Amino acid sequence: MSKTKISILPTSNEAIIKFEADRFITNHNSFEFNNIDDAKHSPLAQQLFYLPFVKKVYIASNFIAIERYNIVEWKDVQDEVAKQIEDYLSNDGVVVTEEAIKPKAAVTVYAESTPNPGVLKFVCNKVLVPNSYEFTSIEEAKLSPLATALFQFPFIKNVYMEKNFISITKFDIVEWEDITLQLREFIKSYVEDGKTILDDNAPKQLNKTEEAIEQKFEALDDTSKNIINILEEYIKPAVESDGGNIEFKSFDADTKKVEVLLQGACSGCPSSTFTLKNGIENMLKEMLNDNSITVNAING
């Protein structure tokens, strides 16, 4: 254990003060943390966030800078904070973990138009979620921190996630050219920072684990299974490429009515609904050899 000496240095911003160490505390890397969750790879920053007046923590090669809330003045607390940092470093406390120092994986996100003018598809070069998830409100999005963050934008109406893309439905108050870059950069930064996209327990809570999906499929009658297989093989790939999804809901053997749920770019688009409904209906009639089949397409 080696004693670390901390010097207190003011900055041009009266809310921020620097605590400079007499040795290097990181491997010449710099980090900025906005809250305790953000600081999950820095035990030192997490400890500092337990102080109620700490707003932001910056860690550089040989100093820690802290931005305070206005509930205190630095002159009243700076010596106590300096002592806490000094003791922590002198006891060989971990400043940042190896996870924080790892280079970020290169993430690319690009925007694609869809047949629905109110929906834009943001495609990522990595897998985001294991299955499809649609959130129509911030209340619904509580199991997805990314969807919850997206709903903070006042112009977002709907968030649909599928494997490697996110389809976003906007309200009519803005045009895509005014917000596309902002959304693309937000999603890119979020994914690059390794933030949680979907809670670990979301598949189980929403009954979307592989086991649950398989059990649900096996419980269906043979015609329903055939319909799902046809949708999966012939309809879904084209629908997904347009930023949407189609999900089998039910089949009534007496009325021969098939009900499907349209999500993402397919939802709420009258032309898409009409085209899909008729296309699916004609395909099912032909492939199941039953002209009495009808399809009811519901918007998600």
C-alpha positions in Angstrom: 0.0 0.0 0.0 1.5 3.4 -1.1 0.3 6.7 0.3 -1.4 8.9 -2.4 -1.4 12.6 -1.9 -4.4 14.6 -3.2 -4.2 18.3 -4.0 -7.4 20.4 -4.4 -7.4 22.7 -7.5 -10.2 25.1 -8.5 -11.3 25.4 -12.1 -12.9 28.1 -14.3 -16.3 26.6 -13.5 -17.1 27.2 -9.8 -19.3 24.0 -9.8 -16.3 21.9 -10.7 -13.2 21.2 -8.7 -10.2 19.0 -9.4 -8.6 16.5 -7.0 -5.1 15.9 -8.4 -3.1 12.9 -7.4 0.7 12.8 -7.1 0.7 9.7 -9.4 -1.1 8.3 -12.4 -4.4 6.7 -11.5 -5.5 5.5 -15.0 -3.5 4.2 -18.0 -3.7 7.7 -19.7 -7.4 7.2 -20.3 -10.2 9.7 -19.6 -13.7 8.9 -18.4 -16.9 10.8 -17.8 -19.7 9.5 -15.6 -23.2 11.1 -15.4 -24.7 8.9 -12.7 -24.1 5.8 -10.6 -25.4 3.4 -13.3 -23.2 5.1 -15.9 -20.2 4.5 -13.5 -20.7 0.7 -13.3 -17.1 0.1 -14.5 -15.6 2.6 -12.0 -15.8 1.6 -8.3 -14.3 4.9 -7.3 -16.8 7.0 -9.3 -19.7 4.8 -7.9 -18.5 5.5 -4.4 -18.4 9.3 -5.1 -21.9 9.2 -6.4 -23.1 8.2 -3.0 -22.4 11.7 -1.9 -25.7 13.5 -2.5 -24.1 16.7 -4.0 -22.1 14.9 -6.7 -23.6 15.5 -10.2 -20.8 14.3 -12.5 -17.4 12.6 -12.1 -14.5 13.0 -14.6 -11.5 10.8 -14.2 -8.3 11.5 -16.1 -4.7 10.2 -16.0 -3.8 11.9 -12.7 -6.9 13.7 -11.4 -10.6 13.3 -10.5 -12.8 16.3 -11.3 -16.3 16.5 -9.7 -19.2 18.7 -10.7 -21.5 19.5 -7.8 -25.2 20.3 -7.5 -25.9 23.7 -6.0 -27.0 22.2 -2.6 -23.6 22.8 -1.1 -20.5 25.0 -1.6 -17.2 23.3 -2.3 -15.4 25.2 0.5 -17.7 23.3 2.9 -17.0 19.8 1.6 -13.9 19.7 -0.5 -11.5 18.7 2.3 -13.8 15.7 3.2 -14.0 14.6 -0.4 -10.2 14.9 -0.9 -9.6 12.8 2.2 -12.1 10.1 0.9 -10.3 10.0 -2.5 -6.9 10.0 -0.8 -7.8 7.1 1.5 -9.4 5.1 -1.4 -6.3 5.4 -3.7 -3.9 4.8 -0.8 -5.7 1.5 -0.1 -5.2 0.5 -3.8 -8.9 0.9 -4.6 -9.9 0.2 -8.2 -10.3 3.4 -10.2 -11.7 1.8 -13.3 -12.1 -1.8 -14.3 -10.5 -3.4 -17.4 -14.0 -3.5 -18.9 -14.0 0.3 -19.0 -10.6 0.5 -20.7 -11.5 -2.0 -23.5 -11.9 -0.3 -26.9 -15.5 0.1 -27.9 -16.7 -2.1 -30.7 -17.2 -0.2 -33.9 -21.0 0.3 -34.2 -22.6 1.6 -37.4 -26.3 2.7 -37.6 -28.0 3.8 -40.8 -31.5 4.9 -41.5 -33.8 3.3 -44.1 -37.1 4.6 -45.4 -40.1 2.3 -45.2 -43.4 2.1 -47.1 -45.0 3.8 -44.1 -44.0 7.6 -44.3 -44.5 7.8 -40.5 -41.9 5.1 -39.8 -38.1 5.1 -40.3 -35.9 2.0 -39.8 -32.6 2.3 -38.0 -30.3 -0.7 -38.9 -27.4 -1.7 -36.7 -24.4 -3.9 -37.5 -24.9 -6.0 -34.4 -27.7 -8.0 -32.8 -29.8 -5.8 -30.5 -32.6 -8.1 -29.2 -33.2 -11.9 -29.5 -36.8 -11.6 -30.7 -39.3 -8.9 -31.8 -40.5 -6.4 -29.3 -43.0 -3.5 -29.8 -43.6 -0.7 -27.3 -46.4 1.8 -27.9 -45.8 3.9 -24.8 -43.2 4.7 -22.2 -45.2 2.7 -19.7 -45.0 -0.4 -22.0 -41.3 0.2 -22.5 -40.3 -0.3 -18.8 -38.5 -3.6 -19.7 -36.4 -1.9 -22.3 -34.1 0.9 -21.1 -33.3 1.8 -24.7 -37.0 2.1 -25.7 -37.6 4.1 -22.5 -34.8 6.5 -23.4 -36.2 6.9 -26.9 -39.6 7.8 -25.6 -38.0 10.8 -23.9 -38.0 12.4 -27.3 -41.4 14.1 -27.5 -41.9 13.2 -31.2 -41.7 9.4 -30.8 -45.0 7.5 -31.0 -43.9 3.9 -31.3 -40.7 1.8 -30.9 -40.4 -1.6 -32.6 -37.2 -3.7 -32.1 -36.2 -6.7 -34.2 -32.9 -8.5 -34.2 -30.6 -5.8 -35.7 -33.0 -2.9 -36.3 -35.3 -0.5 -34.6 -38.4 0.9 -36.4 -39.5 4.2 -35.0 -42.9 5.8 -35.6 -43.1 9.5 -35.2 -45.9 12.0 -34.5 -46.7 14.3 -37.3 -45.4 17.4 -35.4 -41.9 17.0 -37.0 -40.4 15.9 -40.3 -37.9 13.1 -40.6 -35.2 15.3 -42.1 -35.2 17.3 -38.8 -34.7 14.4 -36.4 -33.1 11.5 -38.4 -29.5 12.4 -37.6 -30.3 13.1 -34.0 -31.9 9.6 -33.6 -29.2 7.8 -35.5 -26.4 9.3 -33.4 -28.4 8.6 -30.2 -28.9 4.9 -31.0 -25.3 4.6 -32.1 -23.9 6.1 -28.9 -26.2 4.1 -26.8 -25.2 0.8 -28.3 -21.5 1.8 -28.4 -21.5 2.6 -24.7 -22.8 -1.0 -24.0 -25.9 0.2 -22.2 -28.7 -2.2 -21.5 -31.1 -2.5 -24.5 -33.5 -5.1 -23.0 -33.7 -6.2 -19.4 -32.6 -9.8 -18.8 -36.0 -10.8 -17.5 -37.9 -9.2 -20.4 -38.2 -12.4 -22.5 -39.6 -14.3 -19.6 -42.0 -11.6 -18.4 -43.3 -11.1 -22.0 -43.5 -14.8 -22.6 -40.9 -14.6 -25.4 -38.3 -17.1 -24.4 -37.5 -19.8 -27.0 -39.2 -22.3 -24.7 -42.4 -20.3 -24.4 -42.6 -19.7 -28.1 -42.0 -23.4 -28.8 -44.7 -24.5 -26.3 -47.2 -22.0 -27.7 -46.5 -23.3 -31.2 -46.9 -27.0 -30.2 -50.2 -26.3 -28.5 -51.8 -25.1 -31.9 -53.8 -27.2 -34.3 -52.2 -28.4 -37.5 -53.7 -25.7 -39.7 -52.5 -22.9 -37.4 -49.0 -24.4 -37.5 -49.1 -24.5 -41.3 -50.2 -20.8 -41.4 -47.3 -19.8 -39.1 -44.8 -21.7 -41.2 -46.1 -20.0 -44.4 -45.9 -16.6 -42.7 -42.4 -17.3 -41.5 -41.1 -18.5 -44.8 -42.9 -16.4 -47.4 -44.2 -13.2 -45.7 -41.9 -12.2 -42.8 -38.6 -11.8 -44.7 -40.2 -9.1 -47.0 -42.0 -7.5 -44.2 -38.9 -7.3 -42.0 -36.9 -5.7 -44.8 -39.5 -2.9 -44.8 -39.0 -2.4 -41.1 -42.1 -4.3 -39.9 -43.4 -7.6 -38.6 -46.4 -9.8 -38.9 -47.4 -12.1 -36.1 -50.0 -14.9 -36.1 -52.7 -14.3 -33.5 -55.4 -16.9 -34.2 -57.3 -19.2 -36.6 -61.0 -20.0 -36.3 -61.7 -23.4 -37.9 -65.4 -22.7 -38.1 -65.3 -19.3 -39.8 -61.9 -19.9 -41.5 -60.8 -16.5 -40.3 -57.1 -15.9 -39.7 -56.1 -13.0 -37.5 -52.6 -11.4 -37.7 -51.0 -8.6 -35.9 -49.0 -6.0 -37.9 -46.1 -4.3 -36.1 -43.5 -1.7 -36.8 -43.7 0.0 -40.2 -46.7 -2.2 -41.2 -48.8 -0.9 -38.3 -51.0 2.1 -38.9 -50.3 2.3 -42.6 -53.6 1.9 -44.5 -51.9 0.9 -47.8 -49.6 -1.6 -46.1 -52.5 -3.1 -44.2 -54.6 -3.5 -47.3 -51.7 -4.8 -49.4 -50.6 -7.3 -46.7 -54.1 -8.4 -45.9 -54.9 -9.3 -49.5 -51.4 -10.7 -50.2 -51.6 -13.0 -47.2 -55.2 -14.0 -47.9 -54.4 -15.0 -51.5 -51.3 -16.9 -50.5 -53.0 -18.8 -47.7 -56.0 -19.7 -50.0 -53.6 -21.1 -52.6 -51.2 -22.9 -50.3 -53.8 -24.4 -48.0 -56.1 -25.0 -50.9 -59.1 -23.3 -49.2 -60.8 -20.4 -50.9 -63.0 -19.7 -47.8 -60.1 -18.4 -45.8 -60.2 -14.7 -44.8 -57.6 -12.6 -43.1 -58.1 -9.9 -40.5 -55.0 -7.7 -40.0 -54.8 -5.8 -36.8 -52.5 -2.9 -36.2 -50.2 -3.2 -33.2 
